[in-house]
Amino acid sequence: MAQGILVFMEEREDKVKKTSLEALSAARKLADRLQETVTAVRLGSGDASENLAHYGADKVLCVRHELLASYSTEGFSAAVAEAAKKTEPRFILSAASAMGRDLMPRVAARLGVGLAQDCIAAEIVGEGQLQCVRPIYAGKAYAVVRLLASPAMATLRPNVFPVGKADASRNAETATITPDLDAGKIRASVKETKASSGQKVELTEADIIVSGGRGMKGPENFRIIEELADAFGGAMGASRAAVDAEWIDQQHQVGQTGKTVSPSLYVACGISGAIQHLAGMSSSKYIVAINKDPEAPIFNVADYGIVGDLFEVVPALTQAVNNLKK
């Protein structure tokens, strides 16, 4: 009989990503309701010394193989599926990061179960079933999905589920397995990773995001967006219009064809508020819109709006934030 929750832990440079700690904390809350255990699964070829017990793991399963040294869809999905078959979990959770969105559908296909992607809520219903809420139709509606097959699988939207307070008194059992992987079946893998320049905080993990749109008028003006983002200690984003105009790199794009973000504060500067953009940031806790057009659709979703010239308002905000830090 299926028992417990398996959580895939995404790592970068031998550190677990914050989004995975969010998924682990969410799993801990669900497992407490079920009075079952949480198993954190780590893939790779290096040392798994980080203590995940502090964030809710009862067991840490280290899946080690030379073919897992860098990410590959085939290798990672085969390894996670094998770990699931060995542990027989009730649920499998992951962050809805770029890797999670790519990996989890393949794992679900290997296990022959369904998957709820990009969930913003998860709870236990009925006889221990997983029920999730996920945005659909570019965020214009929400679907309530109950997963009946076991293991039930879901990916959780970053910055929606809080990371639980670390409990240093917790300990976890550790086990290591070596999956049966065939190098001939791994058709693509990551050979090199190049860090982007300028972005100090990863966009999908940022708690504060300042974004610029068509109203920025040119690439040289994104300097004032970056200055406000730096003052907040946040990340810089952009609308599709700004990216298509080649004013800023695509890695900064927020929206339906860019990145989906859920920061505590989202500041939209010179962004009209097209539905494509709203789909990527409407779940932000607080939205501040700065636009000289009082009829801009962005004001319909903003918690606070400033009608004015962003080239005057944004530098003034930057100065005010820096003054508060003195």
Buried (B, 14 or more C-beta within 10 A) or exposed (E): EBBBBBBBBBBEEEEBBBBBBBBBBBBBBBBEEBEBBBBBBBBBEEEBEBBBBBBBBBBBBBBBBEBBBBBBBBBBBBBBBBBBEBBEBBBBBBBBBEBBBEBBBBBBEBBEBBBBBBBBBBEBEEEBBBBBBBBEEBBEEEEEBEBEEBBBBBBBBBBBBEBBEEEEEBEBEBEEBEBEBEEEEBEEBEEEEEEEEEBEBBBBBBBBBBBBBBBBBEEEBBEBBBBBBBBBEBBBBBBBBBBEBEBBEEBBBBBBEBBBBBBEBBBBBBBBBBBBBBBBBBBBEEBBBBBBEEEBBBBEBBEEBBBBEBBEBBEEBBEEBBEEEE
